[in-house]
Amino acid sequence: MYKVFDKINEKLVLSEIQKLKPLKYNQFYWWRRFAPKNSPLSKNAPLWDMIVNGDLDFSHYYWQALYSEIEINEKYKRSKDHHMYLETTSIDRERRAKLWADFEKDEKAKLALIKKLFLRNFFITSEEYEKEIISFGDDLREFYLYCKLTYGKRQVIPSRRGRPPKKKK
């Protein structure tokens, strides 16, 4: 039998799943069962607020994919033969594949956004950022504070929408 993870720490996965809020069924995203408790802030929100809100945390799709793997393993234990296993887990295996694809896409987007925001908010070059992020080894909040002390914070001017204000005579 094909099993991706033989030893999944089920207690850890279940505790991480408990931190998420359940979703109602959506026919367009049927494989997603959970979402983060906090709704994400806009892309124009300050970096610190996004970090505190958890928008840039590790992707929740990872825990959903592991949860679906646990369900598949449970069905494997209950199945009597290979054909029954394939029949009962076809939807679960498709869910798992879609969740892994969502995880890879979400993580790639988050890492690119983190880099963009750090380069925009601090006087740091791309090469310095790459070197620092690899060698730092702590969480994102600590890295933010470290960059603030080491490189200095830029004045980020929010973009204005609409017509500019009239000049006074």
C-alpha positions, 0 to 999 in steps of 0.5 A, a space after each residue: 500500500 502507498 502511504 506518504 507519512 507512516 509516522 504523523 504526529 496526530 496530536 500535533 496535527 489535531 491541535 493545529 486543526 483546532 486552531 482553525 475555523 471550519 468552513 461550510 461546503 463550497 462547490 468551487 473549493 470543496 477540498 478546503 475544510 478549514 480557514 484561519 481564525 483571523 481574516 487576513 488584512 489588506 495587502 496595504 496594511 502595515 507589515 507589523 500588523 500583518 505579522 501580529 494578525 498571522 497573515 504571514 504565518 506558516 500555511 494552514 493548508 499543510 495541516 489540512 493535508 496532514 489531516 486528510 492523510 490521517 483520514 486516509 490512513 484510518 481508512 486503510 486500516 479499516 479496508 479489507 482489500 486493495 480495491 476497497 481501499 482505492 474505492 473509499 479513498 478516491 475523494 480523500 486522495 484527490 483532496 490531499 493532492 489539491 491541498 498540497 498544491 494549495 500549500 505550495 502555492 500559498 507558501 510561495 506567495 507568502 515568502 515572496 510577499 514577506 521579502 517584498 514587504 521587508 525590502 519596502 519597510 527597511 533599508 536592506 538590500 535583497 542580498 542582505 535579506 537573503 543572508 539574514 533570513 537564512 541565518 536568523 532562525 527565529 520567528 518573524 516577529 523577532 526578525 522584524 524587530 532585529 531588522 528594525 534595530 539593525 537596518 532602520 525603518 523606512 517611512 512608508 507613505 501609503 498610496 492615495 486613491 482618487 483625486 488629489 486635494 485642491 491647492 489652497 490659494 
